[in-house]
Amino acid sequence: MIFWIASYPKSGNTWIRALISAYYYSQDGLFTEQLIKKIGQFPEKVHFNDFDYNQEIVTDTTKFWIKAQDRINQDKKIKFKKTHNCLSSINGHQFTNKKNTIACIYVVRDPRNLITSLKNHYELDYEEALKFMTNEKKYIFDYHKQNDYSDFQFISSWEKNFLSWKNQNDFPIKIIKYEDLLSNTYFTFENLIKFINKILKINEGINIDKLKNSINSTSFKKLKKYEKNFGFSEAINSKINKKTIPFFYLGPDNDWKKILNKDYQDKLNTTFNKSLKFFSYI
C-alpha cells in the first residue's frame, strides 16, 4: 500500500523524504541522494506506461490514477510516495482510495515563507506567485515536455490542497509543520517515526543513533553544499536561460518578516487569515 508524503510545492516535502529515506533505507542513518530516489512521485509518466491515454489532453491520465496505484501495489509491499496532488476527484476519477492508501504525512508551510520559495522555483514575481497560490484550478506538469501532460498534478490552491487531505476520514494522517521541523528537528522527526512505526506495526524502539545521523546528514547547509558540488536530481532548468535553478534556496533564512514588504505581508495575512490562525501562524 502507499504511504503518501503529500504537500503543496515548496513546503518541505524533500526534507521529510530525505529524513525518512535516511532512517528507513540505510543501515546507519546517513543520507545519500540514492536513498531519496527510493521514494518516487505519483502521478508520474512512468506509472501510465501501457495505459491508453492522450498525453496532449491535460487531465487524461486521471482516469488511470486508481489502476496505476493498483499496479504499484500488486506486490503488497509498503511504498512511500511523494505527491503534490490535491486529494480530490477530476471528471469522476478519484486520486486514491482506501484500498491503495495506508496513511499520509502532510507537510504544511507558512504561506508567507512559501511564497518566496515558490517565486524562485517557478521564476515568478510576487504577484504571480500569489495568484499561483490562490488559483483553485492550478495544476503543474513537466513544462519541458512539449504537448505532454503525462506528469500532470492537480494541486489547486495552497488552502484547498491541505484542506483536501486534512478533511478526509479514509486513512490516518500526520500533519507536519515545516516550521516545527525547523525549530525542533529532533522532537518533530522522532514523533514522525513513532507515527510511521505505529502504522506499519514496527514494534522495535527508535534507533537513536540512526535518528541523529538522519538529522545531521540532511541539514539544509549540507544539502545545499551537496547540490553545489554535485547537483540535485529534483532541480529544474530555467525557462529563461535554461540554466539549473538551485533547488535548495534560502531554507532557514527565508523569513517573511525580513523579505516581504508591508503590502505583501498584509495581502497574505488577509488572504490566508483563517488558515494562518488554524496553524497558529498568527
Secondary structure, 3 states (H helix, E strand, C coil): CEEEEEECCCCCHHHHHHHHHHHHCCCCCCCCHHHHCCCEECCCHHHHCCCCCCCCCCCHHHHHHHHHHHHHHHHCCCEEEEECCCCCEECCEECCCCCCEEEEEEEECCHHHHHHHHHHHCCCCHHHHHHHHHCCCCEECCCCCCCCCCCCEECCCHHHHHHHHHCCCCCCEEEEEHHHHHHCHHHHHHHHHHHHHHHCCCCCCCCHHHHHHHHHHCCHHHHHHHHHHHCCCCCEECCCCCCEECCCCCHHHCCHHHHCCHHHHHHHHHHCHHHHHHCCCC
